[in-house]
């Protein structure tokens, strides 16, 4: 009987058609997730005109989806560790797509708010699960790049929403933008056929035959034997509890992650919800104001891809810290009056820094927890972080309500970037010290991680029983 180290095998795999399909479907889900989120910032000026909303009412309305996202992340993150990633993802896609379409039929702010809240549950629940799934299957040396590439779909969805808004809203109003969210429902049957389940979940739930068949799809060179004993990630447990996020020295690091997530999401959703309105009040035409949102999301794509590439080479934590700090600095620079061309550049860099930092934070959180609580850890980080996402639009509403200069608004949104960078810095210092202690006292002869070429030598897949 062979004891095969599944985690080492997945880490050492080379990128192939299986990974490409997972990347494609994950990116498509995130595209529509981003589309459904950014759409509110696109239609906000029109909504305020149609329903006579004040700035505070508009901020509260914008926070409804974010409250739903907090609930979705808190519910579906842990739930996926019980029922599997696939089922959770399918349920979330159906939720956010259906209720976003229904938003197009809303005839009052109250109905709109309820539908946005319900759509937000699906939006918040899908992200931690699709990220955790990609993290599990992505080859180790390309992991951050692939997660960033997949998550850049969020910015692409935002660009799609802003671009269509520039064409549709002036001519046909805001409702048609919501009807286009039906596309995920149309492709859901294909998604059900193509999306794989987590191997670690299959092993934890006793479905070893399904896990072996799936492993053969990921690693074509692997020839399974009936006597093979597949071993998932070490330290896995059958029962999953939220309390495990605070055990084994994880308490302070978990709190630091939550703080960094809240700061990052505050910047992202505050700018996404209010940037067009802020620019309109500053004297720009509606189409030009939406163009700022388009540039913000274009910068986010560049920042996501560059950040993932850089993280695989320089270290995920250090790049995350740099992106958060850069976000704060750039938003601070936007408080200085500048020519229009300079503002375009700064907004593009701000999009790269804020969204790029959040994508890196997602990968960082996933890799900070063992597999059996990975969705729970990321789900709660994103869920608690949604407090910042809820505060962002409300903060923008307060700033607009006081009719403060545009420069003051940017300066206020810069502060969370510096706080988030400080939180990650403390996390890295603590983790580095903890690792030093472990290496010095607990693991005098730690086993080497499987090399990237281990897929070519099946003997290196075998895990010794004493490990």
KAVEN-V630728 format. One record per residue. N is the residue number from 0. RES is the residue in three letters. SS is DSSP state (2 for helix, 1 for strand, 0 for the rest). PHI is phi in degrees with one decimal (* if undefined). OMEGA is omega in degrees with one decimal (999 if undefined). Layout:
N_RES_SS_PHI_OMEGA, N_RES_SS_PHI_OMEGA
This chain:
0_UNK_0_*_178.4, 1_UNK_0_-104.2_171.4, 2_UNK_1_-93.0_-173.5, 3_UNK_1_-97.4_-180.0, 4_UNK_1_-81.6_-175.5, 5_UNK_2_-63.9_-178.8, 6_UNK_2_-62.0_177.2, 7_UNK_2_-63.2_179.1, 8_UNK_2_-65.8_179.0, 9_UNK_2_-66.8_178.8, 10_UNK_2_-61.6_-173.4, 11_UNK_2_-89.3_-177.7, 12_UNK_0_-64.0_173.6, 13_UNK_0_-93.9_-179.8, 14_UNK_0_-59.4_-178.5, 15_UNK_0_-143.3_-175.6, 16_UNK_2_-62.2_178.2, 17_UNK_2_-60.9_180.0, 18_UNK_2_-64.6_-179.2, 19_UNK_2_-64.3_178.5, 20_UNK_2_-65.4_178.6, 21_UNK_2_-62.7_177.9, 22_UNK_2_-62.6_-178.8, 23_UNK_2_-62.2_-177.7, 24_UNK_2_-69.5_177.4, 25_UNK_2_-62.7_179.7, 26_UNK_2_-64.8_179.8, 27_UNK_2_-63.7_177.7, 28_UNK_2_-61.9_-178.0, 29_UNK_2_-68.1_176.9, 30_UNK_2_-57.2_-177.8, 31_UNK_2_-75.5_171.6, 32_UNK_2_-62.0_177.7, 33_UNK_2_-65.2_178.5, 34_UNK_2_-59.4_-175.7, 35_UNK_2_-68.0_179.5, 36_UNK_2_-81.2_-174.6, 37_UNK_2_-71.8_-176.4, 38_UNK_2_-57.2_-178.2, 39_UNK_2_-65.9_177.3, 40_UNK_2_-62.8_-180.0, 41_UNK_2_-69.2_-174.6, 42_UNK_2_-91.4_-174.2, 43_UNK_2_-55.9_179.7, 44_UNK_2_-58.5_179.5, 45_UNK_2_-67.6_178.4, 46_UNK_2_-62.0_-179.1, 47_UNK_2_-63.6_177.8, 48_UNK_2_-72.3_-176.0, 49_UNK_2_-67.1_-174.1, 50_UNK_2_-106.6_178.2, 51_UNK_0_61.4_-177.2, 52_UNK_0_-78.4_169.8, 53_UNK_0_-80.9_-179.8, 54_UNK_2_-61.6_-179.7, 55_UNK_2_-67.2_177.6, 56_UNK_2_-62.4_179.1, 57_UNK_2_-65.5_177.7, 58_UNK_2_-64.7_177.6, 59_UNK_2_-64.7_178.9, 60_UNK_2_-63.7_178.6, 61_UNK_2_-67.2_-179.1, 62_UNK_2_-79.5_-178.2, 63_UNK_2_-61.1_178.9, 64_UNK_2_-63.4_-178.3, 65_UNK_2_-72.4_173.1, 66_UNK_2_-63.4_176.7, 67_UNK_2_-62.8_178.8, 68_UNK_2_-65.1_176.6, 69_UNK_2_-61.8_178.4, 70_UNK_2_-62.8_-178.5, 71_UNK_2_-62.6_179.5, 72_UNK_2_-66.4_-179.5, 73_UNK_2_-69.0_-177.8, 74_UNK_2_-86.4_-171.3, 75_UNK_2_-80.4_174.4, 76_UNK_2_-62.4_177.0, 77_UNK_2_-64.0_-177.7, 78_UNK_2_-60.3_-179.5, 79_UNK_2_-64.6_177.1, 80_UNK_2_-71.9_176.3, 81_UNK_2_-101.3_-172.4, 82_UNK_2_-105.8_179.3, 83_UNK_0_102.6_-178.1, 84_UNK_2_-70.5_-174.1, 85_UNK_2_-58.9_-177.5, 86_UNK_2_-60.0_-180.0, 87_UNK_2_-62.9_-179.8, 88_UNK_2_-64.5_-179.6, 89_UNK_2_-62.7_179.7, 90_UNK_2_-62.4_-177.9, 91_UNK_2_-68.2_178.6, 92_UNK_2_-61.2_179.1, 93_UNK_2_-62.3_-179.8, 94_UNK_2_-64.3_-172.9, 95_UNK_2_-70.2_179.6, 96_UNK_2_-70.7_-177.1, 97_UNK_2_-62.8_-174.5, 98_UNK_2_-76.1_174.2, 99_UNK_2_-68.9_175.9, 100_UNK_2_-60.4_-179.4, 101_UNK_2_-63.8_176.8, 102_UNK_2_-58.5_179.2, 103_UNK_0_-66.7_179.8, 104_UNK_0_-100.6_-176.7, 105_UNK_0_-61.9_-178.1, 106_UNK_0_-113.2_178.4, 107_UNK_0_-155.9_177.2, 108_UNK_2_-60.0_-178.8, 109_UNK_2_-66.0_177.9, 110_UNK_2_-64.0_178.1, 111_UNK_2_-59.4_-178.0, 112_UNK_2_-63.4_-179.2, 113_UNK_2_-63.4_-179.4, 114_UNK_2_-66.8_177.3, 115_UNK_2_-66.3_177.9, 116_UNK_2_-62.3_-178.8, 117_UNK_2_-68.6_175.8, 118_UNK_2_-63.0_-179.7, 119_UNK_2_-62.5_177.8, 120_UNK_2_-60.0_177.8, 121_UNK_2_-69.1_179.8, 122_UNK_2_-62.6_-178.9, 123_UNK_2_-73.8_-178.1, 124_UNK_2_-79.4_-173.8, 125_UNK_2_-76.8_-172.9, 126_UNK_2_-63.2_-178.1, 127_UNK_2_-60.8_-177.0, 128_UNK_2_-78.3_-179.9, 129_UNK_2_-71.4_177.2, 130_UNK_2_-69.3_179.1, 131_UNK_2_-63.0_179.7, 132_UNK_2_-66.6_178.1, 133_UNK_2_-65.6_179.3, 134_UNK_2_-61.7_-178.5, 135_UNK_2_-68.5_-173.6, 136_UNK_2_-93.9_-175.3, 137_UNK_0_-66.5_173.6, 138_UNK_0_-56.2_-171.7, 139_UNK_2_-56.1_-174.6, 140_UNK_2_-73.6_-179.8, 141_UNK_2_-117.9_-169.3, 142_UNK_2_-61.5_-177.3, 143_UNK_2_-63.5_179.2, 144_UNK_2_-63.1_-177.4, 145_UNK_2_-68.5_177.5, 146_UNK_2_-64.5_178.6, 147_UNK_2_-65.4_179.3, 148_UNK_2_-63.2_178.5, 149_UNK_2_-64.0_-175.1, 150_UNK_2_-75.3_174.5, 151_UNK_2_-64.9_173.2, 152_UNK_2_-59.5_176.7, 153_UNK_2_-61.0_179.2, 154_UNK_2_-67.1_177.4, 155_UNK_2_-63.2_176.2, 156_UNK_2_-64.8_176.4, 157_UNK_2_-64.4_176.6, 158_UNK_2_-64.3_178.4, 159_UNK_2_-61.3_179.6, 160_UNK_2_-63.3_-179.7, 161_UNK_2_-67.1_-179.6, 162_UNK_2_-63.5_178.2, 163_UNK_2_-66.9_178.4, 164_UNK_2_-62.0_178.9, 165_UNK_2_-62.6_-178.6, 166_UNK_2_-87.1_-168.8, 167_UNK_2_-91.9_-171.8, 168_UNK_2_-58.3_-179.7, 169_UNK_2_-62.0_-175.3, 170_UNK_2_-95.0_-172.6, 171_UNK_2_-121.9_179.3, 172_UNK_0_89.1_-171.5, 173_UNK_0_-88.4_-172.8, 174_UNK_2_-62.7_-178.5, 175_UNK_2_-58.7_179.2, 176_UNK_2_-61.9_-179.5, 177_UNK_2_-75.2_-178.6, 178_UNK_2_-65.6_-177.9, 179_UNK_2_-71.5_177.8, 180_UNK_2_-73.0_177.8, 181_UNK_2_-75.5_-176.2, 182_UNK_2_-56.0_179.0, 183_UNK_2_-57.6_177.5, 184_UNK_2_-65.0_-179.0, 185_UNK_2_-71.9_-178.3, 186_UNK_2_-95.9_-178.3, 187_UNK_2_-57.7_177.3, 188_UNK_2_-58.6_177.2, 189_UNK_2_-67.2_178.8, 190_UNK_2_-61.7_179.5, 191_UNK_2_-61.3_180.0, 192_UNK_2_-75.4_-169.2, 193_UNK_2_-97.7_-171.0, 194_UNK_0_-76.0_-179.4, 195_UNK_0_-82.7_172.6, 196_UNK_0_-89.6_175.5, 197_UNK_0_-67.2_177.4, 198_UNK_2_-63.5_179.9, 199_UNK_2_-62.0_176.5, 200_UNK_2_-66.7_179.3, 201_UNK_2_-61.3_179.3, 202_UNK_2_-67.1_-178.4, 203_UNK_2_-67.8_-178.8, 204_UNK_0_-95.0_175.0, 205_UNK_0_82.5_-179.1, 206_UNK_0_-93.6_-171.7, 207_UNK_2_-71.6_178.8, 208_UNK_2_-67.4_176.2, 209_UNK_2_-63.1_179.2, 210_UNK_2_-64.5_180.0, 211_UNK_2_-67.4_177.7, 212_UNK_2_-64.6_179.0, 213_UNK_2_-68.1_178.8, 214_UNK_2_-63.5_177.4, 215_UNK_2_-68.1_175.8, 216_UNK_2_-73.3_-179.8, 217_UNK_2_-72.9_-177.6, 218_UNK_0_-120.5_-177.4, 219_UNK_0_-57.3_-178.5, 220_UNK_0_-78.0_179.7, 221_UNK_0_-78.4_176.3, 222_UNK_0_-110.7_-175.8, 223_UNK_0_-72.1_176.1, 224_UNK_0_-123.8_-178.2, 225_UNK_0_-56.7_-176.6, 226_UNK_0_-86.1_-178.2, 227_UNK_0_-62.1_175.3, 228_UNK_1_-111.8_-177.4, 229_UNK_1_-83.3_-179.5, 230_UNK_1_-109.1_177.4, 231_UNK_0_-76.9_-178.2, 232_UNK_0_-61.2_-177.7, 233_UNK_0_-61.9_177.8, 234_UNK_0_87.9_179.5, 235_UNK_0_-68.8_178.6, 236_UNK_0_-128.9_179.8, 237_UNK_0_-71.8_-179.5, 238_UNK_0_-91.1_-178.7, 239_UNK_0_-115.8_-180.0, 240_UNK_0_-137.0_177.9, 241_UNK_2_-62.1_-179.3, 242_UNK_2_-61.0_-179.8, 243_UNK_2_-64.6_176.2, 244_UNK_2_-66.8_-176.5, 245_UNK_2_-109.8_-178.4, 246_UNK_0_-92.9_176.0, 247_UNK_0_56.0_176.2, 248_UNK_0_77.3_-175.7, 249_UNK_0_-95.7_-173.2, 250_UNK_2_-57.5_-175.5, 251_UNK_2_-66.0_179.9, 252_UNK_2_-63.2_177.1, 253_UNK_2_-62.9_178.9, 254_UNK_2_-64.9_177.7, 255_UNK_2_-64.7_176.6, 256_UNK_2_-61.5_-179.8, 257_UNK_2_-60.8_179.4, 258_UNK_2_-64.5_179.5, 259_UNK_2_-63.0_178.0, 260_UNK_2_-62.8_-178.7, 261_UNK_2_-61.2_-179.7, 262_UNK_2_-66.7_-179.1, 263_UNK_2_-63.3_-177.8, 264_UNK_2_-69.7_175.3, 265_UNK_2_-60.0_179.4, 266_UNK_2_-63.7_-175.5, 267_UNK_2_-62.7_-172.9, 268_UNK_2_-80.4_173.9, 269_UNK_2_-64.1_179.3, 270_UNK_2_-70.9_-178.2, 271_UNK_2_-62.1_-176.8, 272_UNK_2_-77.3_-168.2, 273_UNK_2_-116.3_-177.0, 274_UNK_2_-58.1_178.7, 275_UNK_2_-59.8_-178.9, 276_UNK_2_-67.5_178.5, 277_UNK_2_-60.8_-178.7, 278_UNK_2_-72.4_175.8, 279_UNK_2_-64.2_179.3, 280_UNK_2_-68.9_177.4, 281_UNK_0_-80.7_175.0, 282_UNK_0_110.2_179.3, 283_UNK_0_-85.1_176.8, 284_UNK_0_-67.5_-177.2, 285_UNK_2_-58.2_-179.0, 286_UNK_2_-64.3_177.1, 287_UNK_2_-67.0_179.8, 288_UNK_2_-66.9_176.3, 289_UNK_2_-66.5_177.6, 290_UNK_2_-61.9_175.6, 291_UNK_2_-61.1_178.1, 292_UNK_2_-65.8_176.7, 293_UNK_2_-62.9_179.1, 294_UNK_2_-67.2_177.8, 295_UNK_2_-57.5_-177.9, 296_UNK_2_-78.4_174.2, 297_UNK_2_-65.0_175.3, 298_UNK_2_-62.2_179.8, 299_UNK_2_-63.2_178.2, 300_UNK_2_-63.5_179.7, 301_UNK_2_-61.6_-179.4, 302_UNK_2_-64.2_179.6, 303_UNK_2_-63.4_-177.6, 304_UNK_2_-68.1_179.9, 305_UNK_2_-66.3_179.6, 306_UNK_2_-64.0_178.0, 307_UNK_2_-64.2_178.4, 308_UNK_2_-62.2_-178.2, 309_UNK_2_-68.9_-178.3, 310_UNK_2_-64.5_178.6, 311_UNK_2_-68.8_-176.9, 312_UNK_2_-111.4_-174.7, 313_UNK_2_-114.4_-178.1, 314_UNK_0_105.2_-174.6, 315_UNK_2_-61.7_-176.6, 316_UNK_2_-63.5_-178.5, 317_UNK_2_-65.3_179.2, 318_UNK_2_-68.4_177.1, 319_UNK_2_-60.2_178.4, 320_UNK_2_-59.1_-178.8, 321_UNK_2_-64.9_-179.2, 322_UNK_2_-67.3_178.8, 323_UNK_2_-64.4_179.0, 324_UNK_2_-63.5_179.8, 325_UNK_2_-63.7_178.0, 326_UNK_2_-60.1_179.4, 327_UNK_2_-62.8_-178.7, 328_UNK_2_-65.0_-177.4, 329_UNK_2_-66.4_177.7, 330_UNK_2_-63.4_174.8, 331_UNK_2_-65.1_178.0, 332_UNK_2_-64.8_179.2, 333_UNK_0_-69.7_175.8, 334_UNK_0_-74.5_177.4, 335_UNK_0_-90.8_-179.5, 336_UNK_0_-59.1_-176.1, 337_UNK_0_-138.4_173.7, 338_UNK_0_-60.8_-176.6, 339_UNK_2_-57.4_-178.3, 340_UNK_2_-62.7_178.4, 341_UNK_2_-67.8_177.9, 342_UNK_2_-62.1_177.2, 343_UNK_2_-59.0_-178.7, 344_UNK_2_-64.5_-178.3, 345_UNK_2_-64.2_179.0, 346_UNK_2_-66.2_176.0, 347_UNK_2_-61.8_178.9, 348_UNK_2_-67.0_177.7, 349_UNK_2_-62.0_176.8, 350_UNK_2_-63.1_178.5, 351_UNK_2_-63.6_-176.7, 352_UNK_2_-73.0_-175.7, 353_UNK_2_-69.8_-179.1, 354_UNK_2_-70.0_176.6, 355_UNK_2_-59.5_178.5, 356_UNK_2_-64.0_-179.3, 357_UNK_2_-66.6_178.1, 358_UNK_2_-64.1_177.3, 359_UNK_2_-64.6_178.5, 360_UNK_2_-64.1_177.1, 361_UNK_2_-60.7_179.1, 362_UNK_2_-64.3_-179.5, 363_UNK_2_-63.2_179.8, 364_UNK_2_-66.1_-179.3, 365_UNK_2_-59.5_-176.7, 366_UNK_0_-79.8_179.5, 367_UNK_0_-90.4_-177.9, 368_UNK_0_-124.3_174.1, 369_UNK_0_-67.0_-170.1, 370_UNK_2_-59.1_-172.3, 371_UNK_2_-71.9_175.4, 372_UNK_2_-122.9_-174.8, 373_UNK_2_-66.3_178.4, 374_UNK_2_-66.6_177.8, 375_UNK_2_-62.6_-179.0, 376_UNK_2_-62.4_179.4, 377_UNK_2_-69.0_-179.5, 378_UNK_2_-60.6_179.6, 379_UNK_2_-73.0_175.4, 380_UNK_2_-62.6_178.6, 381_UNK_2_-71.4_-179.4, 382_UNK_2_-67.6_177.6, 383_UNK_2_-65.8_177.5, 384_UNK_2_-62.2_178.8, 385_UNK_2_-64.8_174.0, 386_UNK_2_-59.5_175.2, 387_UNK_2_-64.7_178.4, 388_UNK_2_-64.6_177.7, 389_UNK_2_-71.1_-179.1, 390_UNK_2_-66.1_-176.5, 391_UNK_2_-53.6_178.1, 392_UNK_2_-62.6_178.4, 393_UNK_2_-66.5_177.3, 394_UNK_2_-62.9_176.0, 395_UNK_2_-61.0_179.0, 396_UNK_2_-64.4_179.7, 397_UNK_2_-64.5_179.7, 398_UNK_2_-62.4_178.8, 399_UNK_2_-70.4_-179.9, 400_UNK_2_-63.0_177.7, 401_UNK_0_-85.5_-179.5, 402_UNK_0_49.1_177.8, 403_UNK_0_-75.5_178.2, 404_UNK_0_-58.8_179.9, 405_UNK_2_-56.0_-177.3, 406_UNK_2_-63.2_179.2, 407_UNK_2_-65.4_179.4, 408_UNK_2_-60.2_179.5, 409_UNK_2_-64.7_-179.7, 410_UNK_2_-64.7_178.6, 411_UNK_2_-64.6_179.9, 412_UNK_2_-71.0_179.2, 413_UNK_2_-77.4_-173.6, 414_UNK_2_-60.5_-179.5, 415_UNK_2_-59.3_178.7, 416_UNK_2_-60.8_-179.6, 417_UNK_2_-72.1_177.4, 418_UNK_2_-65.3_179.0, 419_UNK_2_-62.1_178.1, 420_UNK_2_-62.2_178.7, 421_UNK_2_-63.2_179.9, 422_UNK_2_-62.7_178.9, 423_UNK_2_-66.9_177.6, 424_UNK_2_-60.5_177.7, 425_UNK_2_-64.4_177.6, 426_UNK_2_-56.8_-177.8, 427_UNK_2_-65.6_179.0, 428_UNK_2_-63.9_-180.0, 429_UNK_2_-65.1_-178.9, 430_UNK_2_-64.8_179.7, 431_UNK_2_-62.6_179.5, 432_UNK_2_-66.0_179.9, 433_UNK_2_-62.6_179.6, 434_UNK_2_-64.3_178.1, 435_UNK_2_-61.5_-179.9, 436_UNK_2_-65.4_-179.6, 437_UNK_2_-62.0_-177.6, 438_UNK_2_-66.2_-175.6, 439_UNK_2_-80.9_-170.7, 440_UNK_2_-113.4_-171.7, 441_UNK_2_-100.8_-175.4, 442_UNK_0_-127.2_-178.5, 443_UNK_0_-63.6_179.6, 444_UNK_0_-132.4_-176.8, 445_UNK_0_-66.5_179.5, 446_UNK_0_-68.9_178.7, 447_UNK_0_-68.4_175.4, 448_UNK_0_-71.6_179.0, 449_UNK_0_-53.5_-179.8, 450_UNK_0_-72.1_-178.8, 451_UNK_0_-66.0_179.9, 452_UNK_0_-93.7_-175.5, 453_UNK_2_-65.7_178.7, 454_UNK_2_-67.5_179.2, 455_UNK_2_-89.1_179.1, 456_UNK_0_-132.1_-176.0, 457_UNK_2_-56.3_178.7, 458_UNK_2_-62.3_-178.3, 459_UNK_2_-79.9_176.0, 460_UNK_2_-81.0_-171.9, 461_UNK_1_-77.6_178.7, 462_UNK_0_-98.0_178.1, 463_UNK_0_-67.1_-177.1, 464_UNK_0_-59.5_-176.6, 465_UNK_0_-83.8_176.3, 466_UNK_0_-92.2_999
